[in-house]
Amino acid sequence: MLKIAVWHNLPSGGGKRALYYFVRGLVGRGHKLACWSLDTAAHSYLSLSEFVSERIISSDFKGRSGKSFTDKWRSDFNKTVDRMRAFDQACQLCAHEIEAGDFDVLFANSALHYYVPYIMRHLQMKKVLYLQEPCRFLYEAWPVLPWVSNAPEDLEQADLFRPRRFIADYSLLQTLRLQAKQEWLNVRSCDHVLVNSYFSRESVLRTYGVDAKVCYLGVDTTLFRDLGLPRERVIVGLGSFDSIKGVDLAVKAVALLPEPRPPLVWIANSGNEAYRNAIIELARSLGVELRIQMAISDADLVAILNKATLLLYTSRLEPFGFAPLEANACGLPVVGIAEGGIRETVQDGVNGFLVDPEAESIARAAGQLLQNPALTRQMGERAVINVQRSWNVESSIDRLETILLQAVSAKTGQTG
Protein backbone atom coordinates (compact mmCIF):
# COMPACT_ATOMS: atom_id res chain seq x y z
CA MET A 1 0.00 0.00 0.00
CA LEU A 2 1.13 3.55 -0.76
CA LYS A 3 1.49 6.56 1.51
CA ILE A 4 0.20 9.42 -0.65
CA ALA A 5 0.34 13.17 -0.05
CA VAL A 6 -2.52 14.94 -1.83
CA TRP A 7 -2.38 18.64 -2.74
CA HIS A 8 -5.04 20.82 -4.35
CA ASN A 9 -6.45 24.33 -4.58
CA LEU A 10 -9.63 23.51 -6.49
CA PRO A 11 -12.89 25.45 -6.75
CA SER A 12 -16.25 23.70 -6.80
CA GLY A 13 -16.90 21.85 -10.04
CA GLY A 14 -15.73 18.87 -12.03
CA GLY A 15 -12.11 18.99 -10.92
CA LYS A 16 -13.06 18.79 -7.25
CA ARG A 17 -15.57 16.02 -7.96
CA ALA A 18 -12.84 14.04 -9.73
CA LEU A 19 -10.46 14.46 -6.78
CA TYR A 20 -13.21 13.49 -4.34
CA TYR A 21 -13.75 10.23 -6.24
CA PHE A 22 -10.01 9.56 -6.42
CA VAL A 23 -9.41 10.14 -2.71
CA ARG A 24 -12.43 8.09 -1.69
CA GLY A 25 -11.41 5.25 -3.99
CA LEU A 26 -7.74 5.15 -2.96
CA VAL A 27 -8.62 5.20 0.74
CA GLY A 28 -11.14 2.43 0.12
CA ARG A 29 -8.36 0.31 -1.37
CA GLY A 30 -6.20 0.62 1.72
CA HIS A 31 -3.79 3.38 0.74
CA LYS A 32 -2.85 5.96 3.39
CA LEU A 33 -3.58 9.53 2.31
CA ALA A 34 -3.20 12.97 3.85
CA CYS A 35 -4.26 16.18 2.14
CA TRP A 36 -2.94 19.74 1.95
CA SER A 37 -4.87 22.61 0.40
CA LEU A 38 -5.05 26.40 0.51
CA ASP A 39 -7.76 28.50 2.11
CA THR A 40 -8.94 29.67 -1.32
CA ALA A 41 -10.14 26.16 -2.28
CA ALA A 42 -13.77 25.02 -2.07
CA HIS A 43 -13.58 22.88 1.06
CA SER A 44 -17.28 22.52 1.81
CA TYR A 45 -18.03 21.21 -1.70
CA LEU A 46 -17.47 17.43 -1.68
CA SER A 47 -15.25 17.69 1.38
CA LEU A 48 -12.20 15.44 1.40
CA SER A 49 -12.24 15.48 5.21
CA GLU A 50 -14.87 12.73 4.99
CA PHE A 51 -12.00 10.35 4.21
CA VAL A 52 -8.65 11.97 5.12
CA SER A 53 -7.08 14.60 7.33
CA GLU A 54 -6.87 17.91 5.47
CA ARG A 55 -4.40 20.65 6.37
CA ILE A 56 -5.56 24.07 5.14
CA ILE A 57 -2.82 26.66 4.62
CA SER A 58 -3.42 30.43 4.44
CA SER A 59 -2.30 32.25 1.29
CA ASP A 60 -2.96 35.85 2.38
CA PHE A 61 -1.03 38.66 0.77
CA LYS A 62 -0.56 42.37 1.46
CA GLY A 63 -0.62 44.52 -1.66
CA ARG A 64 1.27 47.75 -2.30
CA SER A 65 -0.38 50.84 -3.79
CA GLY A 66 0.41 54.29 -5.20
CA LYS A 67 -1.24 57.43 -6.57
CA SER A 68 0.65 58.59 -9.70
CA PHE A 69 0.23 57.06 -13.15
CA THR A 70 3.50 55.16 -12.85
CA ASP A 71 2.54 54.15 -9.32
CA LYS A 72 -0.73 52.80 -10.70
CA TRP A 73 0.83 50.43 -13.23
CA ARG A 74 3.61 49.55 -10.81
CA SER A 75 1.00 48.86 -8.14
CA ASP A 76 -0.97 46.54 -10.46
CA PHE A 77 2.23 44.66 -11.25
CA ASN A 78 3.29 44.51 -7.60
CA LYS A 79 -0.11 43.21 -6.49
CA THR A 80 0.09 40.40 -9.02
CA VAL A 81 3.62 39.53 -7.93
CA ASP A 82 2.62 39.71 -4.27
CA ARG A 83 -0.23 37.25 -4.90
CA MET A 84 2.14 34.91 -6.69
CA ARG A 85 4.67 35.15 -3.86
CA ALA A 86 1.99 34.49 -1.25
CA PHE A 87 0.83 31.48 -3.25
CA ASP A 88 4.41 30.27 -3.59
CA GLN A 89 5.11 30.73 0.12
CA ALA A 90 1.99 28.74 1.01
CA CYS A 91 3.14 26.01 -1.37
CA GLN A 92 6.58 26.01 0.25
CA LEU A 93 5.01 25.54 3.67
CA CYS A 94 2.96 22.62 2.33
CA ALA A 95 6.09 21.14 0.79
CA HIS A 96 8.01 21.42 4.07
CA GLU A 97 5.27 19.56 5.96
CA ILE A 98 4.89 16.92 3.25
CA GLU A 99 8.63 16.22 3.17
CA ALA A 100 8.55 15.65 6.93
CA GLY A 101 5.81 13.03 6.47
CA ASP A 102 7.87 10.43 4.58
CA PHE A 103 5.33 9.98 1.79
CA ASP A 104 5.89 7.70 -1.20
CA VAL A 105 4.44 10.09 -3.77
CA LEU A 106 2.77 13.46 -4.18
CA PHE A 107 -0.55 13.48 -6.01
CA ALA A 108 -1.06 17.14 -6.87
CA ASN A 109 -4.05 18.71 -8.56
CA SER A 110 -4.84 21.96 -10.32
CA ALA A 111 -4.65 25.32 -8.55
CA LEU A 112 -7.26 28.06 -8.64
CA HIS A 113 -5.92 31.01 -10.70
CA TYR A 114 -2.49 29.40 -11.28
CA TYR A 115 -3.43 25.96 -12.65
CA VAL A 116 0.01 24.29 -12.39
CA PRO A 117 0.76 24.43 -8.63
CA TYR A 118 4.05 25.92 -7.48
CA ILE A 119 4.56 23.12 -4.97
CA MET A 120 6.01 20.92 -7.70
CA ARG A 121 9.39 22.71 -7.65
CA HIS A 122 9.70 22.59 -3.88
CA LEU A 123 9.61 18.83 -3.36
CA GLN A 124 12.32 16.25 -3.98
CA MET A 125 10.13 13.18 -4.32
CA LYS A 126 8.03 11.45 -6.92
CA LYS A 127 5.35 13.86 -8.13
CA VAL A 128 2.23 13.14 -10.15
CA LEU A 129 0.12 16.09 -11.29
CA TYR A 130 -3.46 15.75 -12.48
CA LEU A 131 -3.90 18.88 -14.60
CA GLN A 132 -7.51 19.47 -15.60
CA GLU A 133 -6.44 22.10 -18.16
CA PRO A 134 -3.71 24.69 -18.78
CA CYS A 135 -4.32 28.32 -17.90
CA ARG A 136 -6.49 29.02 -20.93
CA PHE A 137 -6.43 32.79 -20.40
CA LEU A 138 -2.71 32.85 -21.20
CA TYR A 139 -2.83 30.73 -24.33
CA GLU A 140 -6.27 31.02 -25.93
CA ALA A 141 -8.17 33.82 -27.64
CA TRP A 142 -11.00 33.74 -25.12
CA PRO A 143 -12.28 36.33 -25.22
CA VAL A 144 -9.11 37.96 -26.60
CA LEU A 145 -5.58 36.59 -26.71
CA PRO A 146 -3.88 38.74 -24.03
CA TRP A 147 -0.62 39.06 -25.94
CA VAL A 148 -2.30 41.03 -28.75
CA SER A 149 -5.17 42.76 -26.95
CA ASN A 150 -3.53 46.20 -26.67
CA ALA A 151 -1.76 46.27 -30.03
CA PRO A 152 -2.89 49.07 -32.41
CA GLU A 153 -5.33 48.03 -35.13
CA ASP A 154 -4.00 50.56 -37.62
CA LEU A 155 -0.46 49.87 -38.83
CA GLU A 156 0.02 53.60 -39.33
CA GLN A 157 -0.26 53.99 -35.56
CA ALA A 158 2.39 51.36 -34.85
CA ASP A 159 5.12 52.94 -32.78
CA LEU A 160 7.68 51.18 -30.62
CA PHE A 161 7.66 53.85 -27.96
CA ARG A 162 4.49 55.64 -26.94
CA PRO A 163 5.18 56.26 -23.26
CA ARG A 164 1.77 55.69 -21.70
CA ARG A 165 0.89 52.69 -23.87
CA PHE A 166 4.42 51.29 -23.58
CA ILE A 167 4.39 51.49 -19.78
CA ALA A 168 0.91 49.96 -19.47
CA ASP A 169 1.74 47.19 -21.94
CA TYR A 170 5.08 46.48 -20.30
CA SER A 171 3.40 45.99 -16.92
CA LEU A 172 0.74 43.67 -18.39
CA LEU A 173 3.14 41.63 -20.48
CA GLN A 174 5.62 41.21 -17.66
CA THR A 175 2.79 39.97 -15.43
CA LEU A 176 1.71 37.43 -18.03
CA ARG A 177 5.28 36.33 -18.69
CA LEU A 178 5.91 35.80 -14.97
CA GLN A 179 2.85 33.59 -14.61
CA ALA A 180 3.63 31.66 -17.79
CA LYS A 181 7.24 31.14 -16.67
CA GLN A 182 6.11 29.75 -13.31
CA GLU A 183 3.78 27.32 -15.07
CA TRP A 184 6.57 26.31 -17.43
CA LEU A 185 9.04 25.64 -14.59
CA ASN A 186 6.59 23.77 -12.38
CA VAL A 187 5.12 21.51 -15.04
CA ARG A 188 8.67 20.39 -15.83
CA SER A 189 9.19 19.41 -12.20
CA CYS A 190 6.61 16.61 -12.43
CA ASP A 191 7.40 12.96 -12.98
CA HIS A 192 4.00 12.43 -14.58
CA VAL A 193 1.40 14.87 -15.84
CA LEU A 194 -2.06 13.31 -16.10
CA VAL A 195 -4.95 14.72 -18.10
CA ASN A 196 -8.61 13.92 -18.56
CA SER A 197 -8.78 13.45 -22.36
CA TYR A 198 -6.75 13.19 -25.53
CA PHE A 199 -7.91 16.70 -26.32
CA SER A 200 -6.31 17.84 -23.05
CA ARG A 201 -3.17 15.85 -23.85
CA GLU A 202 -2.83 17.83 -27.07
CA SER A 203 -3.50 21.10 -25.21
CA VAL A 204 -0.74 20.37 -22.69
CA LEU A 205 1.69 19.40 -25.45
CA ARG A 206 0.82 22.54 -27.41
CA THR A 207 1.11 24.77 -24.34
CA TYR A 208 4.06 23.36 -22.40
CA GLY A 209 5.79 20.97 -24.79
CA VAL A 210 5.20 18.15 -22.28
CA ASP A 211 3.85 14.67 -23.01
CA ALA A 212 0.98 13.95 -20.63
CA LYS A 213 -0.79 10.67 -19.94
CA VAL A 214 -4.53 10.32 -20.40
CA CYS A 215 -6.18 9.09 -17.20
CA TYR A 216 -9.88 9.15 -17.97
CA LEU A 217 -12.31 10.15 -15.24
CA GLY A 218 -15.36 8.12 -14.25
CA VAL A 219 -18.89 8.63 -12.97
CA ASP A 220 -20.28 7.30 -9.71
CA THR A 221 -23.05 5.14 -11.15
CA THR A 222 -24.45 4.38 -7.70
CA LEU A 223 -25.35 8.08 -7.47
CA PHE A 224 -25.93 9.05 -11.10
CA ARG A 225 -28.37 6.41 -12.34
CA ASP A 226 -31.65 6.05 -14.18
CA LEU A 227 -34.43 6.08 -11.59
CA GLY A 228 -37.13 5.25 -14.12
CA LEU A 229 -39.05 8.47 -13.43
CA PRO A 230 -41.52 9.91 -15.97
CA ARG A 231 -39.79 12.32 -18.31
CA GLU A 232 -40.99 15.90 -18.64
CA ARG A 233 -40.68 18.21 -21.64
CA VAL A 234 -37.77 20.10 -20.10
CA ILE A 235 -34.27 20.87 -21.36
CA VAL A 236 -31.43 21.04 -18.85
CA GLY A 237 -28.01 22.69 -19.05
CA LEU A 238 -25.03 22.43 -16.70
CA GLY A 239 -22.12 24.79 -16.17
CA SER A 240 -21.05 27.98 -14.41
CA PHE A 241 -22.46 31.32 -15.56
CA ASP A 242 -19.44 32.26 -17.64
CA SER A 243 -19.29 33.04 -21.34
CA ILE A 244 -17.01 30.07 -21.96
CA LYS A 245 -19.90 27.78 -20.97
CA GLY A 246 -22.02 29.12 -23.81
CA VAL A 247 -25.21 29.71 -21.83
CA ASP A 248 -26.23 32.41 -24.32
CA LEU A 249 -25.95 29.90 -27.16
CA ALA A 250 -28.21 27.47 -25.30
CA VAL A 251 -30.83 30.18 -24.77
CA LYS A 252 -30.70 31.20 -28.44
CA ALA A 253 -31.09 27.55 -29.50
CA VAL A 254 -34.14 27.00 -27.29
CA ALA A 255 -35.65 30.21 -28.70
CA LEU A 256 -35.60 28.61 -32.17
CA LEU A 257 -37.74 25.66 -31.08
CA PRO A 258 -41.41 25.79 -32.08
CA GLU A 259 -44.03 26.85 -29.55
CA PRO A 260 -44.79 25.71 -26.97
CA ARG A 261 -41.09 25.74 -26.13
CA PRO A 262 -39.80 23.63 -23.25
CA PRO A 263 -38.26 25.54 -20.35
CA LEU A 264 -34.48 25.61 -20.01
CA VAL A 265 -33.29 24.63 -16.53
CA TRP A 266 -29.71 25.84 -16.04
CA ILE A 267 -27.74 24.38 -13.12
CA ALA A 268 -24.61 26.20 -11.91
CA ASN A 269 -22.38 26.34 -8.85
CA SER A 270 -20.97 29.80 -9.55
CA GLY A 271 -20.50 32.40 -12.22
CA ASN A 272 -20.14 35.99 -13.32
CA GLU A 273 -23.05 38.08 -12.04
CA ALA A 274 -23.02 40.49 -14.98
CA TYR A 275 -23.08 37.61 -17.46
CA ARG A 276 -25.86 35.90 -15.52
CA ASN A 277 -27.96 39.08 -15.59
CA ALA A 278 -27.32 39.43 -19.33
CA ILE A 279 -28.50 35.84 -19.85
CA ILE A 280 -31.68 36.47 -17.87
CA GLU A 281 -32.40 39.51 -20.03
CA LEU A 282 -31.60 37.57 -23.22
CA ALA A 283 -34.00 34.79 -22.25
CA ARG A 284 -36.72 37.33 -21.46
CA SER A 285 -36.27 39.10 -24.78
CA LEU A 286 -36.42 35.82 -26.73
CA GLY A 287 -39.39 34.40 -24.88
CA VAL A 288 -37.44 31.53 -23.30
CA GLU A 289 -38.47 30.33 -19.85
CA LEU A 290 -35.15 30.15 -17.99
CA ARG A 291 -35.11 28.42 -14.61
CA ILE A 292 -31.83 28.91 -12.75
CA GLN A 293 -30.74 26.41 -10.09
CA MET A 294 -27.67 27.47 -8.09
CA ALA A 295 -25.48 25.17 -5.96
CA ILE A 296 -28.04 22.39 -5.63
CA SER A 297 -27.41 19.07 -3.92
CA ASP A 298 -26.36 15.94 -5.78
CA ALA A 299 -29.74 14.39 -4.97
CA ASP A 300 -31.55 17.33 -6.58
CA LEU A 301 -29.22 17.22 -9.57
CA VAL A 302 -29.90 13.52 -10.12
CA ALA A 303 -33.65 14.13 -9.82
CA ILE A 304 -33.56 16.86 -12.48
CA LEU A 305 -31.47 14.71 -14.84
CA ASN A 306 -33.99 11.90 -14.38
CA LYS A 307 -36.98 14.09 -15.28
CA ALA A 308 -35.61 16.12 -18.22
CA THR A 309 -35.78 15.12 -21.89
CA LEU A 310 -32.24 16.10 -22.91
CA LEU A 311 -29.08 17.91 -21.84
CA LEU A 312 -27.69 20.83 -23.85
CA TYR A 313 -23.92 21.02 -23.46
CA THR A 314 -22.69 24.28 -24.98
CA SER A 315 -19.29 24.69 -23.27
CA ARG A 316 -16.54 25.79 -25.62
CA LEU A 317 -13.38 23.67 -25.88
CA GLU A 318 -14.28 21.88 -22.64
CA PRO A 319 -11.33 19.64 -21.66
CA PHE A 320 -13.50 16.69 -20.57
CA GLY A 321 -16.91 17.49 -19.14
CA PHE A 322 -18.51 15.41 -16.39
CA ALA A 323 -21.99 16.72 -17.16
CA PRO A 324 -22.63 14.72 -20.38
CA LEU A 325 -21.61 11.47 -18.69
CA GLU A 326 -23.62 12.21 -15.56
CA ALA A 327 -26.64 12.94 -17.74
CA ASN A 328 -26.03 9.75 -19.74
CA ALA A 329 -25.81 7.72 -16.53
CA CYS A 330 -29.29 9.01 -15.68
CA GLY A 331 -30.63 7.90 -19.08
CA LEU A 332 -30.53 11.39 -20.58
CA PRO A 333 -29.21 11.90 -24.14
CA VAL A 334 -26.92 14.86 -24.83
CA VAL A 335 -26.78 17.50 -27.54
CA GLY A 336 -23.26 18.91 -27.38
CA ILE A 337 -20.89 21.03 -29.44
CA ALA A 338 -18.46 18.85 -31.37
CA GLU A 339 -15.24 20.19 -29.90
CA GLY A 340 -13.01 19.47 -26.93
CA GLY A 341 -13.25 16.37 -24.78
CA ILE A 342 -16.94 15.68 -25.39
CA ARG A 343 -15.97 14.09 -28.73
CA GLU A 344 -14.42 11.27 -26.67
CA THR A 345 -17.49 10.62 -24.51
CA VAL A 346 -20.47 11.28 -26.78
CA GLN A 347 -20.87 9.13 -29.90
CA ASP A 348 -22.94 10.98 -32.46
CA GLY A 349 -26.27 9.22 -32.92
CA VAL A 350 -25.60 6.71 -30.12
CA ASN A 351 -25.82 8.47 -26.74
CA GLY A 352 -26.43 11.95 -28.12
CA PHE A 353 -25.77 14.31 -30.99
CA LEU A 354 -22.61 16.27 -31.75
CA VAL A 355 -23.42 19.56 -33.47
CA ASP A 356 -21.90 22.78 -34.76
CA PRO A 357 -21.58 25.75 -32.37
CA GLU A 358 -24.59 27.45 -33.93
CA ALA A 359 -28.05 27.94 -32.44
CA GLU A 360 -29.71 26.47 -35.54
CA SER A 361 -27.64 23.27 -35.39
CA ILE A 362 -28.30 22.82 -31.67
CA ALA A 363 -32.03 23.50 -32.05
CA ARG A 364 -32.29 21.02 -34.91
CA ALA A 365 -30.78 18.19 -32.86
CA ALA A 366 -32.80 19.10 -29.76
CA GLY A 367 -35.95 19.15 -31.86
CA GLN A 368 -35.30 15.60 -33.06
CA LEU A 369 -35.25 14.33 -29.49
CA LEU A 370 -38.23 16.38 -28.36
CA GLN A 371 -40.35 15.17 -31.29
CA ASN A 372 -39.34 11.53 -31.12
CA PRO A 373 -39.77 10.00 -27.64
CA ALA A 374 -38.84 6.53 -28.91
CA LEU A 375 -35.47 7.80 -30.22
CA THR A 376 -34.87 9.70 -26.98
CA ARG A 377 -35.61 6.62 -24.89
CA GLN A 378 -33.40 4.41 -27.09
CA MET A 379 -30.48 6.84 -26.86
CA GLY A 380 -30.94 7.09 -23.10
CA GLU A 381 -30.83 3.32 -22.68
CA ARG A 382 -27.65 3.07 -24.75
CA ALA A 383 -26.16 5.94 -22.76
CA VAL A 384 -26.66 4.14 -19.44
CA ILE A 385 -24.99 0.99 -20.76
CA ASN A 386 -22.08 2.99 -22.19
CA VAL A 387 -21.37 4.79 -18.90
CA GLN A 388 -21.62 1.62 -16.82
CA ARG A 389 -19.27 -0.23 -19.16
CA SER A 390 -16.70 2.42 -20.12
CA TRP A 391 -16.96 5.42 -17.79
CA ASN A 392 -17.51 4.04 -14.28
CA VAL A 393 -15.58 5.51 -11.37
CA GLU A 394 -13.90 2.24 -10.34
CA SER A 395 -12.14 2.00 -13.71
CA SER A 396 -10.84 5.55 -13.30
CA ILE A 397 -9.40 4.68 -9.88
CA ASP A 398 -7.78 1.57 -11.42
CA ARG A 399 -6.01 3.82 -13.93
CA LEU A 400 -4.77 6.31 -11.34
CA GLU A 401 -3.68 3.62 -8.89
CA THR A 402 -1.62 1.91 -11.59
CA ILE A 403 0.16 5.17 -12.47
CA LEU A 404 0.93 5.98 -8.82
CA LEU A 405 2.32 2.50 -8.23
CA GLN A 406 4.47 2.80 -11.35
CA ALA A 407 5.80 6.16 -10.20
CA VAL A 408 6.84 4.76 -6.83
CA SER A 409 8.32 1.63 -8.41
CA ALA A 410 10.47 3.78 -10.67
CA LYS A 411 11.86 5.49 -7.58
CA THR A 412 12.60 2.31 -5.66
CA GLY A 413 13.65 0.16 -8.61
CA GLN A 414 10.73 -2.21 -8.11
CA THR A 415 8.48 -3.46 -10.89
CA GLY A 416 4.70 -3.73 -11.20
N, C-alpha and C positions, 0 to 999 in steps of 0.2 A: 504493500500500500504506500501511496505517496503522501508527503507532507507538502501542501501547496499553499503558497501565499497568494491571495487574490487582491488585486488593486483595481479600483474604478473611480470615475467621477462622472457618472451617467445621469442624464435627466430621465424623467418618466418617458416611456415609449418602448419601442421594439428592442432596442439594445439592452435596456434593463430587464425586460422580460426574458431575453435570451440568457443573460447572466444568471437570473433567478433559476431558470431551468437547469443550467449547467451546475451551479452550486448545489442545488437540491439533489441532482442526480449523482454527482461525485461523492457527496456525503453519504448518500444512500448506498453507495458501493464500497464504503468503508474507508475512503481516503480522509485524511485529516486536513481541514482547511481553516484558515483564519483570514479575515478580510480587513483591508485598509481602504479608506475613502476620504474625500474632502467634504467640508461642510456645505459645499455648493451642489452636491449630488442630491438626487431625489430618494431620500432614505425611507420615507413612509410608503412609497409606491413599490409593491412587491418586495418587502423588506427582507434582506438577507439574514438579518438577526434571528429569523425563524430557525435557521439551521447552523449558523456559525457566529463566533464572536466578531464584532465589527468595530474597529477603531476609527473614529472620525477625527480628522485633523483640520484645524482652522487654516484658511488661506487668506486672511485679511491683509489688506494693503493700505498704506497711507499715501495719497496722491499729493503731488506738488502743483502749485498754481501760479499764475502771473496775470498782469493787467495789460501790458503792451501787446502789439501785434506779434512781435517775435516771441514774447512770453507765452502768447496764446498757442502758437504752433509748437513751441518747445514744451509747454504744459501738456498738450495732447500726446506728444511723443513720450514724455516722462511718465504720464499716467499709464500708458500701454506697457512701457518697460517695467514700471513698478508692479503692475498686475502679473506680468510674466515672472518677475523675480519672486513675488509672493507665492505664485504657483510652484515655481522651482524649489523654493525653500520648503514648502509643505511636502513636496515630493522627496526632497532630501531627508526630511525627518522620517517619512514613511520608510525610505530605503534603509536608514540607520536601524530602525526597529525590526524590519524584516531580516536584515543581515544577522541580527542578534538572535533570531529565532531558529536558525539552522534548518531552513526549508530546503526541499529538493528542487523546487522550481517556482518561478513567479508566473502567475497567469494574470496578465494585465489586460485591461479593457479600455475602450475609448474614453477621452476626457472632454467634458463640456468646454466649449470655446477653443480648446487646443488640440483636440482629436488624438494625436500621438502623444501619450503622456511622457513628461520629462523624467519620470522615475527610471526609465530604461537605461539612461546613461550612468545612473548612480549606483547600480548594483552589479556586483561581480558574481553572477550565478546564471544558471540557465533561465532564459526569459522567453516566454511565449506571449505574443500580443494578439488579441482578437480585435481587429480594427474594422468597425462597422462601415466606415467610409473615410476617405481623406477629407481635409478641410476644403469643402467645395468652393467656398467663397474665394479662396486664393487662386484656384485653378480653373474655374468655370465661369462662363459669361452668364451668371445668374444673380441679379438681373443684368449686371454689367461687369465685364472682366475688369477687376480693379486696376490692373496695370495700364489700361488705356483710357480709363474713365475721364481723366482731366486733360487729355491731349486735345489740342485745337482741332476743330473740324475742317477749317479752311487752311490749306497749305501756305497761303500768303501770310497767315498769322503765325506761322511756325518760327519760333525764336528760341535759341538755346537759353538765353538769360533774360527773363522778365521777372524782376525781383520778387514781387508778391506771389506770382504763380510758382516760380522756382522754389521759393521757401516752403510754400504749402505742399507742393508735390514732393519735395525732398523729405519732409516729415512723414508724409503718408507712405512713400515708397520704402523708406528706411524701416518703418513699422512693419510693413508687409514682409520685407526681406528678413527681418529678425525672426518673425514667426515662422516663415518658411524654412529658414536655416535651422531653427530648433527642431522642427518636424523632421527635416532631412537627417540631422545628427542622431536623433532618438530612434527613428525607424531602423537605422543601420546598427543600432545597438542590440537588436533583437536576434535571438537564435531562430525563431519562427514567427512569421506574420501570417495570421489566419484571417480569412475573409469569408463572407456569407454567400458569394456567388461567383461565377466565372466573369460576369460583368464587373464585379468589384475587383477581381484579380487583375483584370485589364486596367482598371482605373488606378490601382496601386502601382502597377508597372509603368503606366504612362506618367504618373505623378512623381514617383520616387525612384524609379528604376530598380525596384525590388521585386523579386519573384515571391509571391504569396501562395499559400496553400488554401484551397477551397475546403471549408469545414461547414457543410450545410447545416442550417438550423432546423428545428423540428417543432411540431405543435403538440401540446398536451391534449391528446384525444380523449382523456377521461373528463376534461373540462369542456373543450370545444367539440361538441358532438351533436348529431341530429336527434332532436327530442321528439320528432314526429308531430310537431304542432301544426295546426292549420296555417297555411301561408296567407298573408295579406298583400294587397296591391300597394306595396311600399318599396321604395328604393332606398338603400342605405349606403353611406359613404364613411370612410374612416381616415383620419389623419388630422394633424394639427392645423389650426387656422393660419397658414402661411402660404404665400403665393406658390411656393414650390410644390405644394400638395394639390394645386389645380382645382380648388373648390369652385372657383368662378367658372371653370370649364364644365364641371358637373352640373352647376345650376343652368348654364346655357343649354346643355344637352337636354335636361329635363324639360326646359321651356319649349323645346322643339317637338315633344311628344304630343299626340292628339289629346284633346279634352275627352273625358276628365283625366287630368294628369295625376299620376301618383305623387304623394308627398315625398320629399327628399329628407331623410333623417341623417344628419351629419354628426358623427361621434368624434370628439376631440378631447385630448388631455390638456392642451395649452394652445397658445397661438398669439398672433399679433392683433391687438384690439382694433386698430384702425382698419386692418384688412377684414377682420370679422364684421365690423360695422358696414364696410363697403359691400360685403357679400350679402348681408341682410337687406341692404337697399337694392342690390342687383336682383335678388330673388323677388322682392316686392314689385319692382318695376316690370319684371317679366311674368308675373303671375304664377310664380312657383311657391308652393307651400314648403317652407324650410323649417324643419324642426331640429333645433340644436340640442345635443346632449353632451354635457361637459363632465369629464372625470367620473364616469359611471363605474360601477362595480363590474367585475368579471361576470357575475351571475346575470346582471342586467344586459351586458353586452351579448352574452350567449343567447338570452331570450330574444333580443332584437334580431340577431342573425338567424334565429330559428323561425321568425315570423315574416321576415321580408321576402321579396321575390328575387332580388338580385343585388349584388354589390357593384357599385361604380368605383373603380380605382383609377384616379386621375393624377396621381403623383408623377412628377417628371424626373426621369433618370433615377428612380428609386433603386438603391443598391440591392435590396432583397424584397422586403415587404412581407411582414407577418400577416397582414390583414387578408389578402386573398386566400391564404391557406387556412386561416381561422374560419373564414366564411365557408370555404369548401368543406371543412370538417363538419360544419353545421348543415351541410346539404344545400348550400347556397352557391349558385353559379356566379361567375365574375365577368364583368366587362371592364377590361383594363387597357391602358395605352401600351402599345407594343414597343416598349423600350425599357432598358434597365434590367433588373433581376427578375421581373415578373415573367419574362420570356422563358425562364427556366422552370417556373412553377405552374404556369397556366398553358395548357395545350389548346390551341385554337380549335373550337368546335367540339372539344371533349369535356373539359370542366369549366369552360367559359369562352369568351371571345376576346381576341386581341385586335385592337382597332387603332386607327390613326388619331393623333392628338387634335381632333377637330370635333366640334359639337355635333355636326351632322353624322359623322361616323359613329360616335358614341350613341347617339339617339337611335340610329338605325339598328344597332346590335341590341340595345336595351328593348326596343320595340319588338324585336323578334321573340325575346323571352317573355315579355308581358302579354303578347298575343297568342302564345303557344304554351299553355301550361304543361302539356305532355313533354315537350322539348326541355322545358325548365326542370321538370321533375327528373327526367332522364340524365341531364347534365349534373344535377345535384347528387344523384345516386352514384354516378361515376366519380364525382369529386370526392365523396366520402371514402370510397375504396382507394382512390389514389393517395389521399393523405395518410390513411391508415397503413398503406403498404410502403410508401416512399418518403413520407415527411413526418414520421412520428418522432417524438422527443427522445425516446430511448436510443434510436439509431444515431441521433445527433450527439448524444453523450458518448456512445461507442466511439464515434469519430474523434471527439476531443480527447477522450481518455487514451486512445491509442497514440495520439500525437504527443501528449504529455509524457507518457511512458517512454516513447522513443527519445524525447528530449533528454530525459534523465539518464537513459541508457547510454546515450552518446557521451554524457559527462563522465559516467562511471566505467565506461568500456564494456558494459553488459550488452546483451542482445535481447530482442523481443519487446 
